[in-house]
């Protein structure tokens, strides 16, 4: 670990205020070197954090956190913020189990004002904080730092509208790096333009407005004329834009790496008493040539070699990689197939599709709700849209799935990546709520493949249906290559992948089918015979057939990599009660709590969803003679 003599002396934001600009430049260099080193070992968000070092230092030097509240939109650019707010000693634990989160967390520090992880939320939260201060008589500025890519989110635009209406002294720092995760697209990204303002201008306008309002009768008329003249003057000389039209003062764009300039602007803006946008331009990945040259690749990155930037050797084929190959093959066969993504072309595996069929790939920006309704329109027009989205972001478009796709029964296919426990990104990114959220949607077919072969079979099956289909799969490798998984789909029914006529039946699903098979092998060494059945379907379930499958077994165990409340465990338990099945029943799902970050293996162990814990629980249950609880969660 390289020495960081300047950073070591920073124990809180107040320590920054005494540093000279020469020492601040050295501090910025040390911060970048430390971020690069830790992310190279732990993985994490690299390019976004390297781009906001000077911006973060300027904010903490001008404003007084936590009295002044800094809210980081998404929060994937908060590493410098963590380093200068007392978390330097723990920074090497970043994104590890029990370590620092890669996002702001209120439980970590008083300087983390809100828990974040999803885009476009900062302005809404900042407005709420301002209103709370007004009602409670508290003081302090509220600053929302939001990237230009996050402005494509409807929530950000809704908040901008209300911010101007309320007229509160909200400060929005627009970090313009021309990137979200990938290169920004859309009209808003290209709309940002240059304006300028000064304290003198603000004081003069406030003075004239106040004086004119005091003139009887004529005041309002003259004031209106002045405002029209002002607007015409700004339109002629300074160019109007979205923010000024909404009622914001607009400053910028300014160099987001010029610390002295940033401080000067923030000092002036701090004195304003109306909503203000400070437009800063930064270079994503600054200070690390590989990240500067390819900020998309180094946005969220696995461990890598600092010297040449090479990312850790790729492992076996992942579910995302399998999806990439499958959708490309299907597109070659079906000219009506199109793909939709929300600023996640590479992350969802659509890069190859885009290179081969650029006119059939639609990246709508960070706007998941729009992506779903946009796809519904294409489906209504006769196309076969596939919406590729992470499970955690699918939550942001729930109403559109219900109202715009399922209600009219449109054939939209949802490729739901990162379903289940995703690892080091933690609570905000685990995809464990999609099953309870969408299982009850009428007419929606919900499937979960356990292998690459089974995934292709499911997508081909989905294309034959006339209604919506959701196919969820985990973040991780496709390790299973069982011949049983190549069996054709029968609606609502699963398949046996291990059948030894045992006394225990393990019902597996998707990414946990491998753990189910490992548990069965462990039980065999204990002379407990266990069969394994791959459910395949989450919705619909062929209930009578499933009850025929499980009724011969004395003990039935279901595993699902999703929330235990409202998931498959409850669905199967309900069927067993209705059909009078007397088999004892165990159910494992993700517990009713937010799960922290950690590797997938650590989190499966943490939640009791790995093979050793499953086998141990089944062994214990098999020894009991009396009834056992219908639901047995993990070790919490």
C-alpha positions as CSV (number, residue, x, y, z in Angstrom):
1,X,0.0,0.0,0.0
2,X,1.5,3.4,-1.0
3,X,2.0,6.0,1.6
4,X,-0.6,8.7,1.9
5,X,1.0,11.3,4.2
6,X,-1.5,14.1,3.3
7,X,-4.6,11.9,3.4
8,X,-3.5,10.5,6.7
9,X,-3.8,13.9,8.3
10,X,-7.4,14.3,7.1
11,X,-9.7,13.0,9.8
12,X,-12.8,15.0,8.8
13,X,-13.9,17.7,6.4
14,X,-12.7,20.4,8.8
15,X,-9.1,19.3,8.1
16,X,-9.4,20.1,4.5
17,X,-10.1,23.8,5.1
18,X,-6.6,24.5,6.4
19,X,-4.7,23.0,3.4
20,X,-3.0,25.1,0.8
21,X,-3.8,24.5,-2.9
22,X,-0.4,22.9,-3.3
23,X,-1.1,20.4,-0.6
24,X,-4.6,19.9,-2.0
25,X,-3.2,18.9,-5.3
26,X,-0.9,16.4,-3.6
27,X,-3.9,15.1,-1.6
28,X,-6.0,14.7,-4.8
29,X,-3.1,12.6,-6.2
30,X,-2.9,10.4,-3.1
31,X,-6.7,9.9,-3.1
32,X,-6.7,8.8,-6.8
33,X,-3.8,6.4,-6.2
34,X,-5.5,4.9,-3.1
35,X,-8.8,4.4,-5.0
36,X,-7.0,2.8,-7.9
37,X,-5.1,0.4,-5.6
38,X,-8.1,-0.6,-3.5
39,X,-10.5,-1.1,-6.4
40,X,-7.8,-3.1,-8.2
41,X,-7.9,-5.5,-5.3
42,X,-11.6,-5.4,-4.3
43,X,-13.3,-4.4,-7.5
44,X,-15.7,-1.5,-7.5
45,X,-16.7,1.7,-9.2
46,X,-13.5,3.2,-10.5
47,X,-14.0,5.7,-13.3
48,X,-16.9,7.6,-11.6
49,X,-14.9,8.0,-8.4
50,X,-11.7,9.2,-10.2
51,X,-13.7,11.9,-11.9
52,X,-15.0,13.7,-8.8
53,X,-12.0,14.0,-6.5
54,X,-11.6,17.8,-6.9
55,X,-15.3,18.3,-6.9
56,X,-15.6,16.4,-3.6
57,X,-12.8,18.4,-2.0
58,X,-14.3,21.7,-3.0
59,X,-17.7,20.8,-1.7
60,X,-16.3,19.8,1.7
61,X,-14.1,22.9,1.9
62,X,-16.9,25.4,1.2
63,X,-19.8,23.7,2.9
64,X,-19.9,22.4,6.5
65,X,-21.0,18.7,6.4
66,X,-23.1,17.3,8.1
67,X,-24.8,20.6,9.0
68,X,-24.8,21.2,5.2
69,X,-26.1,18.1,3.6
70,X,-24.4,16.6,0.6
71,X,-26.5,14.0,-1.3
72,X,-24.8,11.8,-3.9
73,X,-27.1,10.6,-6.6
74,X,-26.6,6.9,-7.1
75,X,-23.7,7.1,-4.7
76,X,-21.2,5.2,-6.9
77,X,-18.9,8.3,-6.8
78,X,-18.6,8.6,-3.0
79,X,-15.2,7.1,-2.4
80,X,-13.4,10.4,-2.0
81,X,-16.3,11.5,0.3
82,X,-15.7,8.5,2.5
83,X,-12.0,9.0,2.6
84,X,-12.3,12.6,3.9
85,X,-15.1,11.9,6.4
86,X,-13.2,9.7,8.8
87,X,-13.2,6.3,7.0
88,X,-9.6,6.3,5.7
89,X,-8.5,3.4,8.0
90,X,-11.3,1.1,6.9
91,X,-11.1,1.9,3.2
92,X,-9.3,-1.4,2.4
93,X,-12.4,-3.2,3.5
94,X,-14.5,-1.5,0.7
95,X,-17.2,-3.8,-0.6
96,X,-16.1,-6.7,1.5
97,X,-18.4,-8.6,3.9
98,X,-18.5,-6.6,7.1
99,X,-16.6,-3.7,5.5
100,X,-17.4,-0.3,4.0
101,X,-20.2,-0.2,1.5
102,X,-19.5,1.0,-2.0
103,X,-22.4,3.4,-1.6
104,X,-23.4,6.0,1.0
105,X,-24.8,4.4,4.2
106,X,-26.3,6.3,7.0
107,X,-25.2,3.6,9.5
108,X,-21.5,4.3,8.5
109,X,-21.3,8.0,9.1
110,X,-23.3,11.2,9.9
111,X,-21.9,12.6,6.7
112,X,-23.9,10.0,4.7
113,X,-27.3,11.7,4.6
114,X,-29.3,9.1,2.7
115,X,-28.8,5.5,1.7
116,X,-28.4,5.4,-2.1
117,X,-27.6,3.0,-4.9
118,X,-30.2,3.8,-7.6
119,X,-30.1,6.7,-10.0
120,X,-32.2,10.0,-10.1
121,X,-33.3,10.1,-6.5
122,X,-31.1,12.9,-5.1
123,X,-33.1,16.0,-6.0
124,X,-36.3,14.5,-4.5
125,X,-34.5,13.6,-1.3
126,X,-32.9,17.0,-1.1
127,X,-36.2,18.8,-1.5
128,X,-37.6,16.7,1.3
129,X,-34.7,17.6,3.6
130,X,-35.2,21.3,2.8
131,X,-38.8,21.1,3.7
132,X,-38.0,19.3,7.0
133,X,-35.5,22.1,7.8
134,X,-38.1,24.8,7.1
135,X,-40.8,23.2,9.3
136,X,-38.4,22.3,12.1
137,X,-36.5,25.6,12.0
138,X,-33.2,23.9,11.2
139,X,-30.4,25.6,9.3
140,X,-27.9,24.4,6.7
141,X,-27.6,24.1,2.9
142,X,-28.7,21.0,1.0
143,X,-26.6,20.0,-2.1
144,X,-27.6,17.3,-4.5
145,X,-24.8,16.0,-6.7
146,X,-26.3,14.4,-9.8
147,X,-24.7,13.1,-13.1
148,X,-26.1,14.2,-16.4
149,X,-27.0,10.6,-17.2
150,X,-29.3,10.5,-14.1
151,X,-31.3,13.4,-15.5
152,X,-32.9,11.0,-18.0
153,X,-34.7,9.4,-15.0
154,X,-38.3,10.6,-14.7
155,X,-37.9,11.0,-10.9
156,X,-35.2,13.7,-11.4
157,X,-37.4,15.6,-13.8
158,X,-40.4,15.5,-11.5
159,X,-38.2,16.8,-8.7
160,X,-36.8,19.6,-10.8
161,X,-40.3,20.7,-11.5
162,X,-41.3,20.8,-7.9
163,X,-38.0,22.4,-6.9
164,X,-38.7,25.4,-9.1
165,X,-42.3,25.6,-7.8
166,X,-41.2,25.6,-4.2
167,X,-38.5,28.2,-4.8
168,X,-36.3,26.8,-2.0
169,X,-32.6,27.4,-1.9
170,X,-31.6,24.0,-3.2
171,X,-28.2,23.7,-4.8
172,X,-27.9,21.1,-7.6
173,X,-24.4,20.2,-8.7
174,X,-24.7,18.8,-12.2
175,X,-21.7,16.6,-12.8
176,X,-21.4,16.5,-16.6
177,X,-19.0,13.8,-17.8
178,X,-21.0,12.8,-20.8
179,X,-21.4,9.4,-19.2
180,X,-23.8,7.4,-17.0
181,X,-22.5,3.9,-17.0
182,X,-22.1,4.1,-20.7
183,X,-22.0,7.1,-23.1
184,X,-25.1,9.2,-22.5
185,X,-27.8,9.4,-25.1
186,X,-30.9,11.4,-25.6
187,X,-32.0,15.0,-25.9
188,X,-31.3,16.0,-22.3
189,X,-27.6,15.0,-22.5
190,X,-27.1,17.2,-25.5
191,X,-29.2,20.0,-24.2
192,X,-26.9,21.3,-21.5
193,X,-25.5,24.7,-22.4
194,X,-23.6,27.6,-21.0
195,X,-24.9,30.4,-18.9
196,X,-23.3,32.6,-16.2
197,X,-24.3,34.5,-13.2
198,X,-22.6,36.6,-10.5
199,X,-23.4,37.8,-7.0
200,X,-23.6,41.4,-8.3
201,X,-26.3,40.3,-10.8
202,X,-28.3,38.6,-8.1
203,X,-28.1,41.6,-5.7
204,X,-29.0,44.1,-8.4
205,X,-32.0,42.1,-9.6
206,X,-33.2,41.5,-6.0
207,X,-32.9,45.3,-5.3
208,X,-34.8,46.4,-8.4
209,X,-37.5,43.8,-7.9
210,X,-38.1,44.9,-4.3
211,X,-38.1,48.6,-5.3
212,X,-40.6,48.1,-8.1
213,X,-43.0,46.1,-6.0
214,X,-43.3,49.1,-3.6
215,X,-44.6,51.4,-6.4
216,X,-48.4,51.4,-6.1
217,X,-50.4,50.1,-9.0
218,X,-47.6,50.4,-11.5
219,X,-45.3,48.1,-9.7
220,X,-46.5,44.7,-11.0
221,X,-46.7,46.0,-14.6
222,X,-43.2,47.4,-14.5
223,X,-42.0,44.3,-12.8
224,X,-43.5,42.1,-15.5
225,X,-41.8,44.3,-18.1
226,X,-38.5,44.1,-16.4
227,X,-38.8,40.3,-16.2
228,X,-39.6,40.1,-19.9
229,X,-36.7,42.4,-20.6
230,X,-34.4,40.3,-18.4
231,X,-35.4,37.1,-20.1
232,X,-34.9,38.6,-23.5
233,X,-31.5,39.9,-22.5
234,X,-30.4,36.5,-21.2
235,X,-31.8,34.7,-24.3
236,X,-29.9,37.1,-26.5
237,X,-26.6,37.1,-24.7
238,X,-26.5,34.1,-22.3
239,X,-28.8,31.6,-24.0
240,X,-31.7,30.2,-22.0
241,X,-31.9,26.5,-21.1
242,X,-34.1,24.0,-19.3
243,X,-33.0,25.0,-15.9
244,X,-33.4,28.8,-16.3
245,X,-36.8,28.2,-17.9
246,X,-37.8,26.3,-14.8
247,X,-36.8,29.1,-12.5
248,X,-33.3,28.0,-11.5
249,X,-30.3,30.1,-11.5
250,X,-27.7,28.4,-13.7
251,X,-23.9,28.7,-13.3
252,X,-21.6,27.0,-15.8
253,X,-20.3,25.0,-17.2
254,X,-17.1,25.2,-15.2
255,X,-14.0,23.0,-15.0
256,X,-14.8,20.3,-12.5
257,X,-11.1,19.7,-11.9
258,X,-10.1,23.3,-11.1
259,X,-10.3,23.3,-7.4
260,X,-9.8,27.1,-6.9
261,X,-12.5,27.9,-9.5
262,X,-14.9,25.4,-7.9
263,X,-14.5,27.0,-4.5
264,X,-15.1,30.5,-5.9
265,X,-18.3,29.4,-7.5
266,X,-19.6,27.5,-4.5
267,X,-18.9,30.4,-2.2
268,X,-21.0,32.7,-4.4
269,X,-23.7,30.1,-4.9
270,X,-23.9,29.5,-1.1
271,X,-25.1,33.1,-0.7
272,X,-28.0,32.7,-3.1
273,X,-31.5,32.2,-1.8
274,X,-33.2,30.4,-4.7
275,X,-32.8,27.0,-6.4
276,X,-29.5,27.0,-8.3
277,X,-27.8,24.6,-10.8
278,X,-24.0,24.5,-10.9
279,X,-22.9,22.8,-14.1
280,X,-19.5,21.2,-13.7
281,X,-17.7,19.3,-16.4
282,X,-15.4,16.4,-15.3
283,X,-13.5,13.6,-17.0
284,X,-14.6,10.2,-15.9
285,X,-11.6,8.1,-15.0
286,X,-9.3,11.1,-14.6
287,X,-5.8,10.1,-13.4
288,X,-5.8,6.5,-14.7
289,X,-5.2,6.4,-18.5
290,X,-7.0,3.1,-19.0
291,X,-10.1,4.4,-17.3
292,X,-9.9,7.7,-19.1
293,X,-9.7,5.9,-22.5
294,X,-12.5,3.4,-21.7
295,X,-14.7,4.7,-18.8
296,X,-17.5,2.2,-19.6
297,X,-15.2,-0.8,-19.1
298,X,-13.8,0.8,-15.9
299,X,-17.1,2.0,-14.5
300,X,-17.9,-1.0,-12.3
301,X,-14.9,-3.2,-12.5
302,X,-13.6,-6.5,-11.2
303,X,-10.2,-6.7,-9.7
304,X,-7.5,-5.8,-12.2
305,X,-3.8,-5.2,-12.7
306,X,-2.9,-1.6,-12.1
307,X,0.1,-1.6,-14.5
308,X,-1.7,-2.6,-17.7
309,X,-5.3,-2.3,-16.6
310,X,-6.0,-6.0,-17.5
311,X,-9.1,-7.2,-15.6
312,X,-8.9,-10.5,-13.8
313,X,-9.1,-13.5,-16.1
314,X,-12.6,-14.3,-17.1
315,X,-14.1,-17.4,-15.7
316,X,-16.6,-19.8,-17.3
317,X,-19.6,-18.7,-19.3
318,X,-22.0,-16.5,-17.2
319,X,-25.7,-16.3,-17.5
320,X,-25.2,-12.8,-18.9
321,X,-22.8,-14.1,-21.5
322,X,-25.2,-16.9,-22.4
323,X,-28.0,-14.4,-22.9
324,X,-25.8,-12.4,-25.2
325,X,-25.3,-15.4,-27.5
326,X,-28.9,-16.5,-27.3
327,X,-30.5,-13.2,-28.2
328,X,-28.1,-12.7,-31.1
329,X,-29.0,-16.1,-32.5
330,X,-32.7,-15.5,-32.1
331,X,-32.4,-12.1,-33.7
332,X,-30.8,-13.7,-36.8
333,X,-33.8,-16.0,-37.0
334,X,-36.5,-13.4,-36.3
335,X,-36.3,-10.0,-37.9
336,X,-39.1,-8.7,-35.6
337,X,-37.0,-9.2,-32.5
338,X,-35.7,-6.0,-31.0
339,X,-33.9,-5.3,-27.7
340,X,-34.4,-2.5,-25.2
341,X,-32.1,-1.4,-22.3
342,X,-31.9,1.4,-19.8
343,X,-28.3,2.6,-20.1
344,X,-27.0,-0.9,-19.6
345,X,-26.1,-2.2,-23.1
346,X,-22.8,-3.8,-22.0
347,X,-23.9,-4.8,-18.5
348,X,-26.9,-6.8,-19.7
349,X,-24.9,-8.5,-22.5
350,X,-26.4,-6.6,-25.4
351,X,-23.1,-5.3,-26.8
352,X,-22.8,-8.0,-29.4
353,X,-26.5,-7.5,-30.4
354,X,-25.8,-3.8,-30.8
355,X,-22.8,-4.4,-33.1
356,X,-24.7,-6.8,-35.3
357,X,-28.2,-5.1,-35.2
358,X,-27.7,-1.5,-34.3
359,X,-31.0,-0.4,-35.7
360,X,-32.8,-3.0,-33.5
361,X,-31.1,-2.0,-30.2
362,X,-32.8,0.9,-28.2
363,X,-31.0,2.4,-25.2
364,X,-33.4,4.7,-23.5
365,X,-31.1,6.0,-20.8
366,X,-31.7,5.7,-17.1
367,X,-35.4,5.4,-17.6
368,X,-36.6,1.9,-16.7
369,X,-40.3,2.7,-16.6
370,X,-40.1,4.3,-20.0
371,X,-38.2,1.3,-21.3
372,X,-41.1,-1.0,-20.4
373,X,-43.9,1.2,-21.8
374,X,-41.8,1.9,-24.9
375,X,-41.5,-1.9,-25.4
376,X,-45.2,-2.3,-24.9
377,X,-45.8,0.1,-27.8
378,X,-43.5,-1.9,-30.0
379,X,-45.2,-5.1,-29.0
380,X,-48.6,-3.6,-29.9
381,X,-47.1,-2.6,-33.2
382,X,-46.2,-6.2,-34.1
383,X,-42.5,-6.4,-32.9
384,X,-41.0,-8.9,-30.4
385,X,-39.3,-6.7,-27.8
386,X,-36.8,-8.1,-25.3
387,X,-36.3,-5.7,-22.3
388,X,-32.9,-6.5,-20.7
389,X,-32.7,-5.1,-17.1
390,X,-31.2,-6.0,-13.8
391,X,-33.6,-7.3,-11.2
392,X,-33.0,-4.5,-8.8
393,X,-33.8,-1.9,-11.5
394,X,-36.9,-3.9,-12.6
395,X,-38.4,-2.7,-9.3
396,X,-38.5,0.8,-10.8
397,X,-40.9,-0.2,-13.5
398,X,-43.4,-2.4,-11.6
399,X,-46.5,-0.3,-12.5
400,X,-45.6,-0.3,-16.2
401,X,-45.3,-4.1,-16.1
402,X,-48.8,-4.3,-14.5
403,X,-50.5,-1.6,-16.4
404,X,-48.9,-1.3,-19.8
405,X,-47.8,-4.9,-20.5
406,X,-49.7,-7.4,-18.5
407,X,-53.2,-5.7,-18.6
408,X,-53.3,-5.6,-22.4
409,X,-51.5,-9.0,-22.6
410,X,-48.7,-7.8,-24.8
411,X,-45.8,-10.2,-25.8
412,X,-42.9,-8.4,-24.1
413,X,-40.1,-10.6,-22.9
414,X,-38.2,-9.4,-19.8
415,X,-34.6,-10.6,-19.5
416,X,-34.1,-10.1,-15.8
417,X,-30.4,-10.3,-15.0
418,X,-28.7,-10.3,-11.5
419,X,-31.7,-12.0,-9.9
420,X,-30.8,-13.2,-6.4
421,X,-27.7,-12.3,-4.4
422,X,-25.4,-10.3,-6.5
423,X,-22.4,-9.7,-4.3
424,X,-20.3,-6.7,-3.4
425,X,-22.7,-4.0,-4.5
426,X,-24.9,-4.9,-1.5
427,X,-28.4,-4.0,-0.3
428,X,-29.4,-1.8,-3.2
429,X,-28.5,-4.2,-5.9
430,X,-29.5,-7.7,-4.7
431,X,-32.2,-8.9,-7.0
432,X,-34.4,-10.7,-4.4
433,X,-37.7,-9.0,-4.7
434,X,-38.8,-9.7,-8.3
435,X,-40.5,-13.0,-7.4
436,X,-42.9,-11.6,-4.8
437,X,-43.3,-8.4,-6.9
438,X,-44.3,-10.1,-10.2
439,X,-45.5,-13.6,-9.3
440,X,-49.0,-12.4,-8.8
441,X,-49.3,-10.5,-12.1
442,X,-52.1,-12.0,-14.1
443,X,-51.1,-13.5,-17.4
444,X,-47.3,-13.1,-16.8
445,X,-45.2,-16.2,-17.3
446,X,-42.2,-16.2,-15.0
447,X,-39.3,-18.7,-15.5
448,X,-35.9,-19.3,-14.0
449,X,-33.2,-21.2,-16.0
450,X,-30.5,-23.2,-14.3
451,X,-28.1,-23.5,-17.3
452,X,-27.3,-21.9,-20.6
453,X,-29.1,-24.6,-22.5
454,X,-32.2,-24.3,-20.4
455,X,-32.1,-20.5,-20.8
456,X,-32.2,-20.8,-24.6
457,X,-35.1,-23.3,-24.4
458,X,-37.0,-20.8,-22.2
459,X,-36.4,-17.8,-24.6
460,X,-37.5,-19.8,-27.5
461,X,-40.6,-20.9,-25.6
462,X,-41.2,-17.3,-24.7
463,X,-41.3,-16.2,-28.3
464,X,-44.1,-18.7,-29.0
465,X,-46.4,-17.1,-26.4
466,X,-48.8,-14.3,-27.0
467,X,-48.4,-12.7,-23.6
468,X,-45.6,-11.2,-21.4
469,X,-42.8,-13.4,-20.1
470,X,-40.1,-12.7,-17.5
471,X,-37.0,-14.9,-17.4
472,X,-34.9,-14.3,-14.3
473,X,-31.3,-15.5,-13.9
474,X,-28.4,-14.9,-11.5
475,X,-25.1,-13.0,-11.7
476,X,-22.7,-15.9,-12.0
477,X,-21.4,-18.7,-14.1
478,X,-23.6,-21.3,-15.9
479,X,-21.9,-24.3,-14.3
480,X,-24.6,-27.0,-14.9
481,X,-24.5,-29.0,-18.1
482,X,-27.0,-31.7,-17.2
483,X,-28.7,-33.5,-20.1
484,X,-32.0,-33.3,-18.2
485,X,-32.0,-29.5,-18.6
486,X,-32.3,-29.8,-22.3
487,X,-35.8,-31.3,-22.1
488,X,-38.5,-29.2,-23.8
489,X,-40.8,-26.9,-21.8
490,X,-44.1,-28.1,-20.6
491,X,-46.2,-25.2,-19.3
492,X,-46.2,-24.9,-15.5
493,X,-44.2,-28.1,-15.0
494,X,-40.6,-28.8,-13.9
495,X,-38.3,-31.7,-14.4
496,X,-36.3,-34.2,-12.2
497,X,-32.6,-33.7,-12.4
498,X,-31.8,-36.4,-9.8
499,X,-34.2,-39.2,-9.1
500,X,-33.1,-42.0,-6.7
501,X,-36.5,-42.8,-5.2
502,X,-35.4,-41.2,-1.9
503,X,-37.4,-40.1,1.1
504,X,-36.5,-36.4,0.7
505,X,-37.3,-34.2,-2.3
506,X,-35.4,-30.9,-2.8
507,X,-37.2,-28.4,-5.1
508,X,-34.6,-26.2,-6.7
509,X,-34.9,-23.1,-8.9
510,X,-32.5,-21.4,-11.2
511,X,-29.2,-20.4,-9.7
512,X,-29.7,-22.5,-6.6
513,X,-30.2,-25.8,-8.5
514,X,-26.5,-26.4,-8.2
515,X,-26.6,-26.0,-4.4
516,X,-29.6,-28.4,-4.3
517,X,-27.6,-31.1,-6.2
518,X,-24.6,-30.6,-3.9
519,X,-26.8,-30.9,-0.9
520,X,-28.2,-34.2,-2.2
521,X,-24.7,-35.5,-2.6
522,X,-23.8,-34.5,1.0
523,X,-27.0,-36.2,2.2
524,X,-26.1,-39.4,0.4
525,X,-22.9,-39.7,2.4
526,X,-25.2,-39.5,5.4
527,X,-27.3,-42.3,4.0
528,X,-30.2,-40.0,3.4
529,X,-31.6,-40.4,-0.1
530,X,-32.6,-37.1,-1.7
531,X,-34.1,-36.4,-5.1
532,X,-33.9,-33.0,-6.8
533,X,-36.6,-31.5,-8.9
534,X,-36.1,-28.3,-11.0
535,X,-39.3,-26.3,-10.8
536,X,-38.5,-24.2,-13.9
537,X,-41.7,-22.2,-13.5
538,X,-42.5,-19.6,-10.9
539,X,-45.7,-18.6,-12.6
540,X,-47.9,-20.4,-13.7
541,X,-47.6,-23.5,-11.7
542,X,-49.3,-26.7,-12.7
543,X,-50.5,-27.3,-9.1
544,X,-52.0,-30.8,-9.5
545,X,-49.0,-32.1,-11.3
546,X,-46.6,-30.7,-8.7
547,X,-48.6,-32.2,-5.9
548,X,-48.3,-35.6,-7.7
549,X,-44.6,-35.1,-7.8
550,X,-44.1,-34.3,-4.1
551,X,-46.8,-36.5,-2.4
552,X,-44.6,-39.7,-2.3
553,X,-42.0,-38.0,-0.2
554,X,-42.0,-37.7,3.6
555,X,-39.9,-34.5,3.6
556,X,-40.1,-31.8,0.9
557,X,-37.6,-28.9,0.9
558,X,-37.8,-25.8,-1.4
559,X,-34.9,-23.5,-2.1
560,X,-35.3,-20.1,-3.8
561,X,-32.8,-17.2,-4.2
562,X,-35.4,-14.6,-3.5
563,X,-37.3,-13.0,-0.7
564,X,-38.9,-15.8,1.5
565,X,-41.9,-13.6,2.2
566,X,-44.3,-13.8,-0.8
567,X,-42.1,-16.1,-2.8
568,X,-42.3,-19.6,-4.1
569,X,-42.1,-21.2,-0.7
570,X,-45.5,-19.7,0.2
571,X,-47.0,-20.7,-3.2
572,X,-46.0,-24.4,-2.7
573,X,-47.1,-24.4,0.9
574,X,-50.5,-23.1,-0.1
575,X,-50.9,-25.8,-2.7
576,X,-49.9,-28.5,-0.2
577,X,-52.5,-27.3,2.3
578,X,-55.2,-27.1,-0.4
579,X,-54.5,-30.6,-1.7
580,X,-54.1,-32.1,1.8
581,X,-50.5,-33.2,1.2
582,X,-49.2,-34.5,4.5
583,X,-45.5,-34.4,3.7
584,X,-43.4,-32.3,6.1
585,X,-42.1,-29.1,4.5
586,X,-39.1,-26.9,4.7
587,X,-38.5,-23.7,2.9
588,X,-35.3,-21.6,2.4
589,X,-35.4,-18.2,1.0
590,X,-33.6,-14.9,1.5
591,X,-34.6,-13.6,5.0
592,X,-36.8,-10.6,5.5
593,X,-34.0,-8.1,5.9
594,X,-31.7,-6.2,3.6
595,X,-28.6,-8.3,2.9
596,X,-25.2,-6.6,3.1
597,X,-22.4,-6.9,0.5
598,X,-20.0,-9.8,0.2
599,X,-19.1,-12.4,-2.4
600,X,-21.8,-14.6,-3.7
601,X,-20.3,-17.6,-1.9
602,X,-20.1,-15.7,1.4
603,X,-23.7,-14.5,1.1
604,X,-25.0,-18.0,0.3
605,X,-23.3,-19.1,3.5
606,X,-24.5,-16.0,5.4
607,X,-28.1,-16.7,4.5
608,X,-27.9,-20.5,4.9
609,X,-28.6,-21.1,1.2
610,X,-25.4,-23.0,0.5
611,X,-25.3,-26.8,0.2
612,X,-23.6,-27.5,3.6
613,X,-26.3,-25.6,5.6
614,X,-29.1,-27.1,3.5
615,X,-27.8,-30.6,4.0
616,X,-27.4,-30.1,7.7
617,X,-30.9,-28.7,8.1
618,X,-32.4,-31.6,6.2
619,X,-30.4,-34.1,8.2
620,X,-31.8,-32.5,11.4
621,X,-35.3,-32.5,10.1
622,X,-35.1,-36.1,8.9
623,X,-34.3,-37.2,12.5
624,X,-37.3,-35.5,13.9
625,X,-40.5,-37.6,14.4
626,X,-43.0,-34.9,15.1
627,X,-44.2,-32.0,12.8
628,X,-41.8,-29.2,12.0
629,X,-42.6,-25.6,11.1
630,X,-43.9,-25.1,7.6
631,X,-41.4,-22.3,7.1
632,X,-37.8,-22.5,8.2
633,X,-35.7,-19.5,7.3
634,X,-32.0,-19.4,7.4
635,X,-29.8,-18.8,10.4
636,X,-31.1,-15.4,11.4
